[in-house]
Amino acid sequence: MERKGVDVLLLDLRGLTSATDWFVIATGESDIQVRSIAERVEERLARDFDARPWHIEGLKRTHWVLLDYVDFVVHVFHREARAFYDLERLWADAPVERFGTDDAV
């Protein structure tokens, strides 16, 4: 199973909101891939940084999984859900860093 997200970006929200500092956004092509990506992110952050999410949303429905680590929030979207919620447009004032497929989640 492919566990790499596509169209990965980092939004720097510092100075724009007090809710969190960063959004990491990635897209999966199916519900199964979205779940797999989110689970992989959670596993790797726990293993490599001893980081545990404060809150997780969406693992049962898997069109949009949110992993809240307080200082940063990871959003893994199914392509249609990402287009619908369009967080990049909502946070258009945030500096953005895009990652290629080699840097995928």
Secondary structure, 3 states (H helix, E strand, C coil): CCCCCEEEEEEECCCCCCCCCEEEEEEECCHHHHHHHHHHHHHHHHHHHCCCCCEEECCCCCCEEEEECCCEEEEEEEHHHHHHHCHHHHCCCCCEEEECHHHCC
